[in-house]
Amino acid sequence: MKIYFDCAATSKIFQDILLSMERVFKEYYANPNSIYSDGQKSRQLIEESRRNIAQYLGVEPEEIIFTSGATESNNTIIRGLAESYPEKNEIIITPIEHKSVLNPVKFLAKKGYKVHFLKIDKNGIIDIDDLKRKISEKTLLVVIIHGNNETGVLQDVETVSKICRENDVFFFSDVVQTICKEKFDTEIFDFISVSGHKINAPKGIGFFYKRKDIKLTPLLFGGGQEFGLRSGTENIAFIKFLSDAIHEWDTDNDDKVKHLRFLRDLWEINLKEAIPDIHIVSEQAKRVPHISCIIFPQVDAQSMILGLSSRDMAVSSGSACSSGTPTPSHVLTAYGYSDKEALSTLRFSFCLDNTEEQIYEGIKRVKEVFESLKEFY
Ligand SMILES: Cc1ncc(COP(=O)(O)O)c(C=O)c1O
């Protein structure tokens, strides 16, 4: 039995979307920027998708800007804001952001921006008092990841939003791991970023939400598509698939989220029983329903991944993007874990089509690999 527990890295495209692909590509091939009827048909599909996503989020259609995914969205927001509001040159972020947030912020730091990292506690929760101390009239932006992609920990974004509004500071949250899985009020944010492939749409499509009265300098200049914020001919079909995926997640959403949480809890309770030495990261904190981050003391996570892979099971260590490199995850070291603990950590992330049977079988395989590796250490 193949077991895929890596849905925080990427998820399978919904079956109905897969089946509709040929038709959508054939029917909506014309350039949406052309004024003849087929072009306008493509345009209508994009605008209908935009309206659907905006309605789902409770915002206005012109506040949704399609991009290739969260990396592009995060870069556009951070670099674009800096360009548009040069009078403010301080940024406050958490040390547990995704690299697609950290690296554009580091880029700005090299240009002279002052970057404040918020303190987090042992569960990965940010220190709100630290935010109150660090925010000032020089702060351009506060960036707080809503649900962390490695540990799943959720932040109190409502309180952060209030503090940002009181101080007239922009608030941006990467909601890649929480959209469709956690309920939130989009209006508390000034910006959010989303990647389609984490919610069963294809890779290479995503969007960001930008409150409409905020200025933003684009990363790409060209034909002025997406309200001038993201030039380039639109990916018509993928925009529709993203809207369809959100619609599918929204259908019986409580049941879907309940299923993920059930699998995650079943996994953790039984894994702890099978291997009592494990440590569950952020266990005591509010977490997204689909992520379980586990330290397996004294074994190397890369060897665990390979051992599990040879048993037809796919999991991650830290974030997928850095899986190839055996450097300790910046997220886990920010929590205060040692490099050794960070290098012994696996992330299991569950998908809608995972089953109870896979949970029990997965635990058996993990126990086998863990015990075979422990003998070497
Ligand atoms: C929280 C978070 N933000 C941003 C990204 C980047 O998404 P993409 O690679 O689709 O651009 C990811 C993907 O791992 C993520 O988990």
The ligand as an SDF file (V2000), in Angstrom:
LIG
                    3D

 16 16  0  0  0  0  0  0  0  0999 V2000
    3.7720   28.3850    4.2610 C   0  0  0  0  0  0  0  0  0  0  0  0
    4.2860   28.3600    2.8680 C   0  0  0  0  0  0  0  0  0  0  0  0
    4.5030   29.5250    2.2360 N   0  0  0  0  0  0  0  0  0  0  0  0
    4.9500   29.5650    0.9840 C   0  0  0  0  0  0  0  0  0  0  0  0
    5.2140   28.4080    0.2740 C   0  0  0  0  0  0  0  0  0  0  0  0
    5.7080   28.5100   -1.1400 C   0  0  0  0  0  0  0  0  0  0  0  0
    4.7670   28.0030   -2.0330 O   0  0  0  0  0  0  0  0  0  0  0  0
    5.1370   27.7510   -3.5710 P   0  0  0  0  0  0  0  0  0  0  0  0
    6.3530   26.8730   -3.5710 O   0  0  0  0  0  0  0  0  0  0  0  0
    3.9450   27.0900   -4.1300 O   0  0  0  0  0  0  0  0  0  0  0  0
    5.4280   29.0630   -4.1820 O   0  0  0  0  0  0  0  0  0  0  0  0
    5.0200   27.1660    0.8910 C   0  0  0  0  0  0  0  0  0  0  0  0
    5.3580   25.9060    0.2020 C   0  0  0  0  0  0  0  0  0  0  0  0
    6.0020   25.0320    0.7540 O   0  0  0  0  0  0  0  0  0  0  0  0
    4.5270   27.1440    2.2200 C   0  0  0  0  0  0  0  0  0  0  0  0
    4.2970   25.9900    2.8570 O   0  0  0  0  0  0  0  0  0  0  0  0
  1  2  1  0
  2  3  1  0
  2 15  2  0
  3  4  2  0
  4  5  1  0
  5  6  1  0
  5 12  2  0
  6  7  1  0
  7  8  1  0
  8  9  2  0
  8 10  1  0
  8 11  1  0
 12 13  1  0
 12 15  1  0
 13 14  2  0
 15 16  1  0
M  END
$$$$
